[in-house]
């Protein structure tokens, strides 16, 4: 496929354009399980005399739920559009000559406002032949629709409308319960997000921030011991001002003398808090650029409460975690298997979000903990007490190359500001949009 591009938006304007630009006599194929509104009628109208084939699916729940408008199908038939029913249809596409769109959007009014994704592309001659053969095979499997079939379909559906609507009411009640559950979670987050909001609004109050830019760099995978010679990209943070040092911060509003300077230890790993995603990572306190975003660490000097196994900490995006935690703590115990603790660090406080136990990764019996009040002082409290010191104390990985490039958090040449924040007597980086 050539000249392809991706759309994360309503694609109806492209459909109209494709039909309008169709060559005389060129067949137009439309696949859409759901059809409502005037869109498909408008597409057929601008297609003029070109033959149009519409493949849909006559499903009772689609009709009764309002996502399949039989009136539209009847209108298409009156305009000599060939309409087909395929019971297993799920594809949504439009093909006009070498122009193809494929994606999630149906030919419905609602599809214009949903979060839809589509691919628009030109198809090569060989691929057109493959596509057309597949479409021909699907049309053989499908059944042609006429007005008589539509009338019978509507009649049968209407006979069960009352039962359908009763079931819908029960389903809607479940939807309300689910919405309320998630809303409760949102409400519970508010105090924590307010703490982050205070840090954002006070950015630079205590230490003078440094303006930085996201720089995209290329490197060879051979550098990391890979056997191929492919190139990859990663992101680093660099100052936008010449000769700016990224591991030195002056206290705001005070003379720039040594006692008012916070100098982070060169190349040691410090915690960094990105204030928009609430993502945490450990970065090297370099003077000219900051990179190597570390997301995990097994602390050999921090043992499980029974003193036998090291504790592992994983840093993550809380919005992508079921418990809204940006810190995951894991350690093994002999009797209770693997203990998992979720914590949200807001820059101001550490908030317990979850705790559970399961069998160790290597298997073995485990006693599932049901009453955590009994084990709180044994398994949870000691770990939470040491957590701030462990993740905020500068350290080094055994392998200095350890780290990833969090591509979805950054984009090339993005302007940001780098700051410094304190939690008790420990300092950590904070990062925000400029």
BASEKE-845260 format. One record per residue (C-alpha): x, y, z; chain. Coordinates in Angstrom, 3 decimals, decimal comma. Layout:
BEGIN
SITE;X;Y;Z;A
...
This chain:
BEGIN
SITE;0,000;0,000;0,000;A
SITE;1,207;3,487;-0,828;A
SITE;0,275;7,001;0,251;A
SITE;-1,359;5,728;3,412;A
SITE;-2,189;7,856;6,403;A
SITE;-3,907;7,362;9,713;A
SITE;-6,871;9,321;11,065;A
SITE;-8,056;9,448;14,661;A
SITE;-11,182;11,411;13,739;A
SITE;-14,397;11,341;11,733;A
SITE;-13,688;9,996;8,250;A
SITE;-17,037;10,793;6,586;A
SITE;-15,600;13,661;4,517;A
SITE;-13,058;11,247;2,956;A
SITE;-15,888;8,857;2,068;A
SITE;-17,797;11,607;0,287;A
SITE;-14,649;12,689;-1,554;A
SITE;-13,891;9,135;-2,676;A
SITE;-17,420;8,671;-4,063;A
SITE;-17,287;12,058;-5,768;A
SITE;-13,947;11,259;-7,474;A
SITE;-15,007;7,783;-8,641;A
SITE;-14,488;7,258;-12,349;A
SITE;-17,538;6,626;-14,522;A
SITE;-18,737;3,059;-14,129;A
SITE;-16,371;2,358;-11,223;A
SITE;-17,841;0,056;-8,579;A
SITE;-18,088;1,335;-4,998;A
SITE;-18,073;-1,155;-2,116;A
SITE;-19,212;-0,203;1,396;A
SITE;-19,001;-2,532;4,405;A
SITE;-20,827;-1,336;7,525;A
SITE;-22,625;-3,525;10,102;A
SITE;-24,432;-0,466;11,464;A
SITE;-26,136;2,157;9,263;A
SITE;-28,131;5,217;10,361;A
SITE;-28,649;8,812;9,270;A
SITE;-28,092;10,429;5,909;A
SITE;-24,358;9,789;5,434;A
SITE;-24,563;6,659;3,299;A
SITE;-27,382;8,222;1,242;A
SITE;-25,209;11,289;0,580;A
SITE;-22,300;9,050;-0,463;A
SITE;-24,533;7,206;-2,934;A
SITE;-25,911;10,523;-4,229;A
SITE;-22,487;11,974;-5,095;A
SITE;-21,551;8,623;-6,698;A
SITE;-24,082;9,508;-9,436;A
SITE;-24,627;6,505;-11,708;A
SITE;-21,747;4,424;-10,366;A
SITE;-22,829;0,980;-9,102;A
SITE;-22,808;0,884;-5,280;A
SITE;-22,704;-2,303;-3,202;A
SITE;-23,596;-2,004;0,500;A
SITE;-22,889;-4,985;2,757;A
SITE;-24,443;-4,814;6,223;A
SITE;-25,844;-7,237;8,809;A
SITE;-29,497;-7,599;9,792;A
SITE;-29,198;-8,105;13,536;A
SITE;-32,257;-7,706;15,805;A
SITE;-30,242;-6,000;18,574;A
SITE;-28,842;-3,508;16,042;A
SITE;-32,338;-2,638;14,802;A
SITE;-33,983;-2,505;18,218;A
SITE;-31,033;-0,555;19,653;A
SITE;-31,243;2,061;16,913;A
SITE;-27,912;1,395;15,240;A
SITE;-29,461;-0,063;12,089;A
SITE;-32,071;2,098;10,333;A
SITE;-34,228;-0,030;8,037;A
SITE;-35,687;3,141;6,543;A
SITE;-32,258;4,063;5,215;A
SITE;-31,829;0,603;3,692;A
SITE;-35,265;0,869;2,067;A
SITE;-34,298;4,244;0,616;A
SITE;-31,053;2,792;-0,763;A
SITE;-32,982;0,011;-2,486;A
SITE;-35,297;2,586;-4,100;A
SITE;-32,184;4,230;-5,570;A
SITE;-31,011;0,940;-7,120;A
SITE;-28,221;0,452;-4,590;A
SITE;-27,469;-3,251;-4,114;A
SITE;-27,768;-4,077;-0,401;A
SITE;-26,597;-7,372;1,124;A
SITE;-26,817;-9,127;4,491;A
SITE;-23,793;-10,989;5,864;A
SITE;-24,388;-12,583;9,271;A
SITE;-20,721;-12,484;10,317;A
SITE;-19,863;-9,006;9,068;A
SITE;-17,670;-6,952;11,381;A
SITE;-15,476;-5,084;8,863;A
SITE;-15,933;-1,366;8,206;A
SITE;-14,436;-0,278;4,915;A
SITE;-14,991;1,542;1,652;A
SITE;-13,248;0,664;-1,610;A
SITE;-13,364;2,822;-4,739;A
SITE;-10,897;1,731;-7,406;A
SITE;-7,484;1,919;-5,728;A
SITE;-8,731;4,071;-2,810;A
SITE;-9,390;2,165;0,414;A
SITE;-10,453;3,186;3,912;A
SITE;-10,583;0,672;6,725;A
SITE;-11,140;1,249;10,414;A
SITE;-13,627;1,264;13,267;A
SITE;-16,189;3,803;12,013;A
SITE;-19,612;2,703;10,779;A
SITE;-21,815;4,691;8,395;A
SITE;-23,866;6,099;11,277;A
SITE;-24,619;9,493;12,781;A
SITE;-23,006;8,410;16,049;A
SITE;-19,806;7,373;14,298;A
SITE;-19,121;11,026;13,480;A
SITE;-18,750;11,818;17,186;A
SITE;-17,158;8,664;18,563;A
SITE;-13,433;8,163;19,085;A
SITE;-12,831;6,344;15,810;A
SITE;-9,630;5,282;14,057;A
SITE;-9,210;4,744;10,307;A
SITE;-6,521;4,073;7,731;A
SITE;-6,730;5,745;4,306;A
SITE;-4,534;4,388;1,542;A
SITE;-3,949;3,763;-2,144;A
SITE;-3,920;0,068;-3,007;A
SITE;-1,534;-1,477;-5,542;A
SITE;-2,876;-3,269;-8,588;A
SITE;-1,990;-6,709;-7,204;A
SITE;-3,693;-5,915;-3,908;A
SITE;-6,785;-4,592;-5,694;A
SITE;-7,156;-7,944;-7,433;A
SITE;-6,869;-9,754;-4,085;A
SITE;-9,392;-7,408;-2,463;A
SITE;-11,883;-7,671;-5,299;A
SITE;-11,670;-11,477;-5,256;A
SITE;-12,333;-11,483;-1,501;A
SITE;-15,276;-9,114;-1,944;A
SITE;-16,684;-11,324;-4,709;A
SITE;-16,411;-14,345;-2,398;A
SITE;-18,147;-12,434;0,423;A
SITE;-20,981;-11,397;-1,887;A
SITE;-21,474;-15,062;-2,788;A
SITE;-21,780;-15,869;0,918;A
SITE;-24,079;-12,892;1,562;A
SITE;-27,796;-12,643;0,816;A
SITE;-29,324;-9,908;-1,303;A
SITE;-31,840;-7,795;0,614;A
SITE;-35,146;-6,614;-0,811;A
SITE;-38,154;-4,767;0,644;A
SITE;-40,001;-7,999;1,461;A
SITE;-37,105;-9,263;3,559;A
SITE;-36,843;-5,918;5,359;A
SITE;-40,549;-5,914;6,169;A
SITE;-40,355;-9,431;7,630;A
SITE;-37,213;-8,507;9,588;A
SITE;-38,941;-5,449;11,111;A
SITE;-42,075;-7,465;11,912;A
SITE;-40,102;-10,168;13,748;A
SITE;-38,045;-7,593;15,663;A
SITE;-41,093;-5,611;16,756;A
SITE;-42,626;-8,790;18,191;A
SITE;-39,835;-8,914;20,778;A
SITE;-39,414;-5,171;21,393;A
SITE;-41,091;-5,262;24,808;A
SITE;-38,773;-8,000;26,084;A
SITE;-35,777;-6,239;24,543;A
SITE;-36,593;-2,965;26,284;A
SITE;-36,933;-4,728;29,645;A
SITE;-33,496;-6,261;29,193;A
SITE;-32,126;-2,876;28,142;A
SITE;-33,379;-1,332;31,383;A
SITE;-31,513;-3,973;33,375;A
SITE;-28,359;-3,408;31,337;A
SITE;-28,626;0,357;31,820;A
SITE;-28,867;-0,182;35,582;A
SITE;-25,603;-2,122;35,445;A
SITE;-24,055;0,700;33,399;A
SITE;-25,074;3,191;36,102;A
SITE;-23,495;1,011;38,793;A
SITE;-20,263;0,812;36,813;A
SITE;-20,219;4,579;36,234;A
SITE;-20,777;5,194;39,935;A
SITE;-17,947;2,832;40,804;A
SITE;-15,509;4,637;38,535;A
SITE;-16,766;8,030;39,708;A
SITE;-16,029;6,970;43,282;A
SITE;-12,451;6,241;42,215;A
SITE;-12,186;9,673;40,576;A
SITE;-13,475;11,361;43,742;A
SITE;-10,983;9,457;45,867;A
SITE;-8,138;10,738;43,695;A
SITE;-9,058;14,397;44,052;A
SITE;-7,099;15,154;47,266;A
SITE;-4,011;13,468;45,787;A
SITE;-4,311;15,359;42,497;A
SITE;-4,759;18,594;44,438;A
SITE;-1,382;17,971;46,095;A
SITE;0,216;17,615;42,657;A
SITE;-1,629;20,760;41,546;A
SITE;-0,042;22,726;44,390;A
SITE;3,434;21,651;43,254;A
SITE;2,591;22,650;39,672;A
SITE;1,289;26,076;40,721;A
SITE;4,310;26,652;42,982;A
SITE;6,823;25,408;40,402;A
SITE;10,039;27,374;40,898;A
SITE;9,070;28,848;44,259;A
SITE;11,878;27,154;46,166;A
SITE;14,474;26,587;43,436;A
SITE;15,030;28,409;40,159;A
SITE;13,754;26,117;37,357;A
SITE;15,814;25,308;34,282;A
SITE;14,186;25,504;30,827;A
SITE;14,820;22,278;28,914;A
SITE;13,997;20,776;25,539;A
SITE;13,309;17,163;24,601;A
SITE;15,965;16,035;22,162;A
SITE;15,518;12,977;19,977;A
SITE;18,723;11,053;19,305;A
SITE;19,616;8,027;17,232;A
SITE;21,842;5,203;18,347;A
SITE;22,963;1,854;17,008;A
SITE;21,583;-1,257;18,673;A
SITE;25,115;-2,690;18,432;A
SITE;26,027;-0,320;21,270;A
SITE;23,679;-2,292;23,507;A
SITE;24,994;-5,662;22,409;A
SITE;22,311;-6,398;19,836;A
SITE;23,380;-8,575;16,916;A
SITE;21,787;-6,387;14,250;A
SITE;22,886;-2,941;13,121;A
SITE;19,493;-1,262;13,194;A
SITE;19,194;2,274;14,460;A
SITE;16,792;3,258;17,234;A
SITE;15,834;6,560;18,811;A
SITE;15,645;7,755;22,385;A
SITE;14,899;11,004;24,178;A
SITE;17,041;13,129;26,464;A
SITE;16,462;16,454;28,196;A
SITE;18,885;19,262;27,371;A
SITE;18,968;22,881;28,465;A
SITE;17,718;25,538;26,093;A
SITE;20,339;27,936;27,498;A
SITE;24,011;27,683;26,677;A
SITE;26,261;26,230;29,379;A
SITE;23,350;25,597;31,767;A
SITE;24,183;22,880;34,331;A
SITE;21,315;20,457;34,894;A
SITE;22,382;19,140;38,288;A
SITE;22,795;22,516;40,009;A
SITE;19,842;24,494;41,371;A
SITE;19,873;27,881;43,048;A
SITE;17,446;28,682;45,821;A
SITE;14,951;31,208;44,539;A
SITE;15,171;34,826;45,723;A
SITE;18,533;34,385;47,465;A
SITE;22,068;35,468;46,455;A
SITE;23,854;32,991;44,220;A
SITE;26,457;31,921;46,765;A
SITE;27,554;28,409;47,645;A
SITE;25,277;28,000;50,647;A
SITE;22,229;28,682;48,444;A
SITE;23,187;26,066;45,854;A
SITE;21,796;22,525;45,733;A
SITE;24,320;20,444;43,837;A
SITE;23,074;16,960;42,869;A
SITE;25,756;14,271;42,819;A
SITE;27,069;13,883;39,280;A
SITE;25,729;10,800;37,425;A
SITE;23,906;9,458;40,462;A
SITE;20,309;8,341;39,944;A
SITE;17,667;10,681;41,343;A
SITE;13,919;10,295;41,340;A
SITE;12,145;12,441;38,727;A
SITE;8,410;13,243;38,862;A
SITE;6,616;14,215;35,624;A
SITE;3,708;16,301;36,895;A
SITE;1,230;15,740;34,040;A
SITE;1,232;11,954;33,759;A
SITE;2,346;11,494;37,411;A
SITE;4,972;9,106;36,005;A
SITE;8,061;8,536;38,122;A
SITE;11,492;7,465;36,881;A
SITE;15,086;7,505;38,044;A
SITE;17,404;9,641;35,933;A
SITE;21,128;10,318;35,995;A
SITE;22,026;13,746;37,301;A
SITE;24,262;14,671;34,377;A
SITE;25,449;18,218;33,880;A
SITE;24,615;18,632;30,167;A
SITE;21,770;16,198;29,440;A
SITE;19,395;13,959;31,342;A
SITE;18,353;10,582;30,018;A
SITE;18,414;6,877;30,855;A
SITE;14,970;6,843;32,444;A
SITE;15,020;3,920;34,875;A
SITE;11,678;2,344;35,775;A
SITE;12,665;-0,569;37,965;A
SITE;15,150;-1,446;40,686;A
SITE;15,782;-4,478;42,872;A
SITE;17,187;-3,179;46,144;A
SITE;19,729;-5,664;47,450;A
SITE;20,086;-3,565;50,623;A
SITE;16,325;-3,605;51,286;A
SITE;14,902;-6,953;52,310;A
SITE;11,376;-8,270;52,747;A
SITE;10,023;-8,012;56,303;A
SITE;11,060;-11,623;56,985;A
SITE;14,601;-10,584;55,942;A
SITE;15,047;-13,226;53,251;A
SITE;14,274;-11,690;49,831;A
SITE;15,211;-8,363;48,167;A
SITE;12,441;-5,853;47,480;A
SITE;11,759;-4,759;43,914;A
SITE;10,233;-1,394;43,016;A
SITE;8,643;-0,637;39,643;A
SITE;7,728;2,926;38,649;A
SITE;4,757;3,391;36,336;A
SITE;2,080;5,697;34,977;A
SITE;-0,823;5,619;37,480;A
SITE;-3,371;6,371;34,755;A
SITE;-2,423;3,046;33,177;A
SITE;-2,646;1,096;36,435;A
SITE;-5,816;-0,453;37,849;A
SITE;-5,122;0,953;41,326;A
SITE;-3,875;4,430;40,292;A
SITE;-0,436;3,785;41,761;A
SITE;2,826;5,108;40,337;A
SITE;4,919;2,824;42,567;A
SITE;4,617;-0,953;42,650;A
SITE;6,455;-2,839;45,390;A
SITE;7,031;-6,580;45,113;A
SITE;8,731;-9,064;47,420;A
SITE;8,533;-12,777;48,159;A
SITE;7,813;-14,415;51,506;A
SITE;7,937;-18,075;52,438;A
SITE;4,467;-18,379;53,918;A
SITE;2,433;-15,794;51,989;A
SITE;3,977;-15,941;48,531;A
SITE;4,535;-12,713;46,611;A
SITE;3,338;-9,516;48,261;A
SITE;2,296;-6,661;45,946;A
SITE;1,818;-3,112;47,226;A
SITE;0,649;-0,135;45,172;A
SITE;1,520;3,414;46,277;A
SITE;0,864;6,830;44,751;A
SITE;3,560;9,445;45,360;A
SITE;2,220;12,971;44,841;A
SITE;5,473;14,796;45,531;A
SITE;4,079;15,642;48,956;A
SITE;2,804;12,344;50,328;A
SITE;2,926;8,576;49,838;A
SITE;-0,585;7,096;49,588;A
SITE;-1,311;3,380;49,859;A
SITE;-3,531;2,325;46,932;A
SITE;-3,547;-1,470;47,022;A
SITE;-2,068;-4,589;48,604;A
SITE;-2,432;-8,269;47,744;A
SITE;-0,607;-11,566;47,786;A
SITE;-0,344;-14,409;45,316;A
SITE;1,814;-17,412;44,535;A
SITE;5,453;-16,651;43,779;A
SITE;6,495;-16,396;40,154;A
SITE;8,150;-19,795;40,540;A
SITE;4,959;-21,253;41,932;A
SITE;4,385;-23,067;45,205;A
SITE;1,573;-23,041;47,759;A
SITE;0,325;-19,767;49,170;A
SITE;-2,099;-18,790;51,888;A
SITE;-4,361;-16,062;50,508;A
SITE;-4,598;-13,195;52,989;A
SITE;-8,209;-12,219;53,629;A
SITE;-7,885;-10,086;56,760;A
SITE;-5,030;-7,657;56,171;A
SITE;-5,483;-5,969;59,551;A
SITE;-3,755;-8,959;61,081;A
SITE;-0,746;-8,651;58,774;A
SITE;-0,544;-4,861;58,489;A
SITE;2,245;-4,404;61,039;A
SITE;4,053;-7,481;59,752;A
SITE;4,038;-7,056;55,948;A
SITE;2,891;-3,544;54,986;A
SITE;3,839;-1,001;57,630;A
SITE;7,608;-1,757;57,711;A
SITE;7,842;-1,465;53,920;A
SITE;5,916;1,817;53,738;A
SITE;8,097;3,255;56,478;A
SITE;11,281;2,663;54,476;A
SITE;9,878;3,449;51,018;A
SITE;10,564;7,244;50,943;A
SITE;14,186;6,859;51,939;A
SITE;14,824;3,993;49,532;A
SITE;13,431;5,569;46,349;A
SITE;14,599;9,125;47,107;A
SITE;18,178;8,292;48,101;A
SITE;20,529;8,687;45,093;A
SITE;22,007;5,422;43,805;A
SITE;23,597;3,837;40,752;A
SITE;22,584;0,813;38,732;A
SITE;25,185;-1,898;38,250;A
SITE;24,876;-1,283;34,527;A
SITE;25,136;2,437;33,812;A
SITE;23,244;1,969;30,518;A
SITE;20,083;0,860;32,336;A
SITE;17,088;2,901;31,287;A
SITE;14,360;3,315;28,700;A
SITE;12,970;6,107;26,598;A
SITE;9,359;6,903;27,632;A
SITE;8,272;7,868;24,125;A
SITE;4,588;8,464;24,867;A
SITE;5,473;11,032;27,524;A
SITE;7,732;13,116;25,310;A
SITE;7,888;14,388;21,770;A
SITE;10,886;15,765;19,906;A
SITE;11,653;19,450;20,586;A
SITE;9,001;19,661;23,306;A
SITE;9,734;22,569;25,662;A
SITE;9,597;21,768;29,366;A
SITE;10,925;23,050;32,664;A
SITE;13,087;21,114;35,083;A
SITE;12,819;21,867;38,768;A
SITE;13,810;20,593;42,160;A
SITE;11,550;19,603;45,015;A
SITE;12,154;18,385;48,548;A
SITE;10,477;15,614;50,499;A
SITE;11,669;15,899;54,081;A
SITE;15,477;16,022;53,653;A
SITE;15,582;14,369;50,189;A
SITE;15,577;16,214;46,863;A
SITE;14,097;14,989;43,589;A
SITE;13,593;16,371;40,093;A
SITE;10,206;17,643;38,962;A
SITE;9,301;18,068;35,317;A
SITE;6,449;20,044;33,740;A
SITE;5,431;21,617;30,454;A
SITE;6,985;25,020;29,838;A
